[in-house]
Amino acid sequence: MSNWIEVGKIEDIPPLGARVVKNGNVDIAVFRNNKNEVFAVNDECPHRKGQLSQGIVHDKSVTCPLHNWKIDLTTGEAMGPDEGCTGHYQVKVEQGVIFLEL
């Protein structure tokens, strides 16, 4: 059974920006790229726990603000040569509203 929650409107997140959604004691970073695609990953780099929501978004990835690890927003996986995964979530946009599957 899916559990979709409403995050907000797509225009609430600026292009190349992020918004943090709290799920209990887990922070989830929801990103919007310059193609209006939306992604969600844990707001914690697998390297040193940097807040990915504060990183630089480019295409379908984000660069951690602490040590420049690049994270694939579609999978949550660190991109080579780095290794690790932060975890990712399914998202959908319906009539301009973002939904996140928990």
C-alpha positions as CSV (number, residue, x, y, z in Angstrom):
1,M,0.0,0.0,0.0
2,S,1.4,3.4,-1.0
3,N,1.5,6.3,1.3
4,W,1.7,9.6,-0.7
5,I,1.9,12.9,1.1
6,E,1.5,16.3,-0.5
7,V,4.7,18.4,-0.3
8,G,3.5,21.6,-1.9
9,K,3.4,23.3,-5.3
10,I,6.2,22.9,-7.8
11,E,6.7,26.7,-7.9
12,D,7.4,26.6,-4.1
13,I,10.8,25.1,-5.0
14,P,12.9,27.4,-7.2
15,P,14.6,25.9,-10.3
16,L,17.9,24.3,-9.1
17,G,16.6,24.5,-5.5
18,A,15.4,22.2,-2.7
19,R,12.9,22.0,0.1
20,V,13.2,19.9,3.2
21,V,10.3,17.7,4.4
22,K,10.4,16.1,7.8
23,N,9.3,12.5,8.2
24,G,9.6,11.8,11.9
25,N,13.3,12.2,12.7
26,V,14.3,11.9,9.0
27,D,14.8,14.9,6.8
28,I,14.0,14.4,3.1
29,A,15.3,16.8,0.5
30,V,13.0,17.5,-2.4
31,F,14.8,19.0,-5.5
32,R,13.6,20.7,-8.6
33,N,16.0,20.9,-11.6
34,N,16.0,23.4,-14.5
35,K,13.8,21.0,-16.5
36,N,11.1,21.1,-13.8
37,E,11.9,17.5,-12.8
38,V,11.4,16.7,-9.2
39,F,13.5,14.2,-7.1
40,A,13.7,13.3,-3.4
41,V,16.5,11.8,-1.4
42,N,17.5,11.7,2.3
43,D,19.0,15.1,3.2
44,E,22.2,13.5,4.3
45,C,25.3,12.8,2.2
46,P,26.5,9.2,2.7
47,H,30.1,10.5,3.2
48,R,30.0,13.0,6.2
49,K,26.3,13.6,6.6
50,G,26.3,17.0,4.8
51,Q,22.9,18.5,4.1
52,L,22.3,17.8,0.4
53,S,19.5,20.4,0.4
54,Q,22.2,23.0,0.7
55,G,24.2,21.6,-2.3
56,I,24.3,22.6,-6.0
57,V,21.8,21.0,-8.3
58,H,22.8,20.2,-11.8
59,D,20.7,18.1,-14.2
60,K,19.8,15.0,-12.2
61,S,22.4,15.3,-9.5
62,V,23.4,17.4,-6.5
63,T,26.9,18.2,-5.2
64,C,27.3,17.9,-1.4
65,P,28.3,21.3,0.1
66,L,30.8,19.7,2.4
67,H,33.2,17.7,0.3
68,N,31.8,17.9,-3.3
69,W,30.5,14.4,-3.5
70,K,28.1,14.1,-6.4
71,I,24.8,12.3,-5.7
72,D,22.5,10.9,-8.4
73,L,19.1,12.2,-7.6
74,T,17.3,9.4,-9.4
75,T,18.9,6.7,-7.2
76,G,20.5,8.4,-4.2
77,E,23.8,6.7,-5.1
78,A,27.1,8.5,-5.0
79,M,28.7,9.0,-8.4
80,G,32.2,7.6,-9.1
81,P,34.7,7.4,-7.9
82,D,32.9,7.9,-4.6
83,E,30.7,5.1,-3.2
84,G,27.6,5.1,-0.9
85,C,23.9,5.7,-1.0
86,T,21.6,8.1,0.8
87,G,18.4,6.5,-0.3
88,H,15.7,8.0,-2.5
89,Y,11.9,8.4,-2.7
90,Q,9.4,8.3,-5.5
91,V,7.8,11.6,-6.3
92,K,5.1,12.7,-8.7
93,V,3.7,16.0,-9.8
94,E,0.0,16.3,-10.5
95,Q,-1.6,19.6,-11.6
96,G,1.5,21.5,-10.3
97,V,1.4,19.8,-6.9
98,I,4.3,17.6,-5.7
99,F,3.6,14.3,-3.9
100,L,6.1,12.2,-2.1
101,E,5.8,8.4,-1.4
102,L,6.8,7.4,2.0
